[in-house]
Amino acid sequence: MAREIIHTSKAPEAIGTYSQAVKVGDVVYMSGQIPLVPETMTVIEGDFSTQVRRVFDNLSAVAEAAGGNLQNIVKLNIFLTDLSHFGTVNEVMAEYFQQPYPARAAIGVASLPKEVPVEMDAIMDLSA
């Protein structure tokens, strides 16, 4: 199957040697998103929930560029530098997702790019 590279100006440009997403058939592998504002490539100002919303907005923009939306996500990985924010992630995620929710992992990490507190990547299935 051919690979299609997904790119949108509505999400942050890649800050390394990767694509925003890669589509193979009906499956889209979405690279990690951090709370960067696409227009300025700077970390959004605000509290943790504001940063989580920015990450979901970035994932949503990539999902739409691939022909889907957040409801097409079947697997979501959340990387947190402080696992005490887990509850806040759940609260914000409920604003963006409806049941059935995707499979998910929340992983505590020592640090993330640009010293942000959260990063998320996802796998999306467009066949459903």
C-alpha positions in Angstrom: 0.0 0.0 0.0 1.2 3.5 -0.8 2.0 5.9 2.0 0.5 9.4 2.0 2.1 12.1 4.0 -0.4 14.3 5.7 0.4 18.0 6.3 -1.6 21.0 7.3 -0.7 24.6 8.2 -3.4 24.5 10.9 -1.1 22.4 13.1 2.5 23.1 14.1 5.2 22.4 11.6 7.4 19.4 12.4 10.3 20.4 14.6 12.3 17.4 13.6 12.7 14.7 11.0 9.1 13.5 10.9 5.8 14.1 9.2 2.7 15.4 11.0 1.0 12.1 10.0 1.3 9.2 7.6 -1.7 7.5 6.1 -1.5 3.9 4.9 -4.8 2.7 3.6 -7.5 3.7 6.1 -5.0 4.0 9.0 -3.4 7.3 9.9 -0.4 7.4 12.3 -0.3 10.8 13.9 2.9 12.2 15.2 3.2 13.7 18.7 1.7 17.1 19.2 2.7 19.5 21.9 0.9 22.7 22.9 2.4 24.8 20.1 0.4 27.6 18.4 0.7 26.8 14.7 1.0 30.4 13.5 3.8 31.3 15.9 5.4 27.9 16.7 5.5 29.0 20.4 4.1 27.3 23.4 0.6 28.5 24.2 0.4 30.7 27.3 -2.0 29.6 30.0 -2.6 26.9 32.6 -2.3 23.1 32.0 -5.9 22.7 30.8 -5.2 25.4 28.1 -2.2 23.5 27.0 -4.1 20.2 26.8 -6.8 21.9 24.7 -4.1 23.2 22.3 -2.8 19.7 21.9 -6.3 18.4 21.1 -6.8 21.3 18.7 -3.5 20.4 16.9 -4.5 16.7 16.7 -7.9 17.7 15.4 -6.3 19.8 12.6 -4.1 16.9 11.5 -7.1 14.5 11.7 -9.1 16.8 9.5 -6.3 17.1 7.0 -6.2 13.3 6.8 -10.0 13.2 6.1 -11.2 12.3 9.6 -11.8 13.8 13.1 -11.0 13.0 16.7 -13.8 10.4 16.8 -11.8 8.3 14.3 -8.9 7.9 16.8 -8.6 4.3 18.0 -5.5 4.7 20.1 -4.3 7.8 22.0 -1.0 8.0 23.8 -0.6 10.8 26.4 2.8 11.7 27.7 2.9 13.7 30.9 5.8 15.1 32.9 3.6 15.2 36.0 1.1 12.4 36.4 -0.8 14.4 38.9 -2.4 16.2 35.9 -4.1 12.9 34.8 -7.5 14.1 36.1 -7.3 17.4 34.2 -6.5 15.5 31.0 -9.6 13.4 31.6 -11.8 16.5 32.1 -10.5 18.2 29.0 -10.6 15.0 26.9 -14.4 14.7 27.7 -14.8 18.1 25.9 -13.4 16.6 22.7 -14.4 13.0 22.6 -17.6 11.1 22.9 -18.2 7.4 23.7 -16.9 5.0 22.6 -13.6 6.4 23.7 -10.3 5.4 22.0 -7.9 3.0 23.7 -5.5 5.1 25.6 -2.2 5.1 27.6 -1.0 7.8 30.0 2.8 7.6 30.4 4.9 9.6 32.8 8.1 10.9 31.3 11.0 12.9 32.6 10.8 15.7 30.0 9.3 16.7 26.6 10.3 18.9 23.7 10.4 22.7 24.6 9.9 21.7 28.2 6.1 21.3 27.8 4.1 19.2 30.3 2.1 17.2 27.8 2.4 15.5 24.4 0.0 13.2 22.6 0.2 11.0 19.5 -2.6 8.9 18.0 -3.6 6.2 15.5 -6.8 6.9 13.5 -8.9 4.5 11.5 -10.9 6.1 8.7 -12.8 2.9 7.7 -15.4 3.2 10.4 
